[in-house]
Structure formats: structure tokens, C-alpha cells
Amino acid sequence: MGKITANVPDEVLLQFREGAKRNFGRQKYMQKALVEAMQLWNKSKYHDRCMELLKKRVPTGKWKMPTRDEIHDRKIL
């Protein structure tokens, strides 16, 4: 199993949690909902287009990968 850390807007996260609870119940509902969402995305036409653009090395802007400390708002000494 892998692990993903992502920053998600609060509104989107709240909507996703509510939908996941409603569809999957209480136990491990977030994990089940995220796995299902990823599987559906992999089957979609957007997945193919995104992968095609990545293979062509299309510039995606000046996106900087934050460090783990920046993600969790930790002060670096």
C-alpha cells in the first residue's frame, strides 16, 4: 500500500467526507471513498489525456514541491 499526503480546500474536504460517510458508513469510509474515486478517475478519459500530456513533457507552470515541514506548517530551526 502507498501513502498520499495532499492539501485540499476545507470546503471540498467537508463535502467529500459527508459523501463518503453517507455511501460507505463509518469504518474506513475515507479510504474506501478515495480508492473508489481513484479507480474511477483511472478509467476516465481525463486520465488518458493527463498521461498523454505528461509523456509529451508539456510545461505545467512553475509548481514547486513543498517540503514535508512546509506542508505541515512546521518551523524549521
Secondary structure, 3 states (H helix, E strand, C coil): CCCCCCCCCHHHHHHHHHHHHHHHCCCCHHHHHHHHHHHHHHHCHHHHHHHHHHHCCCCCCCCCCCCHHHHCCCCCC
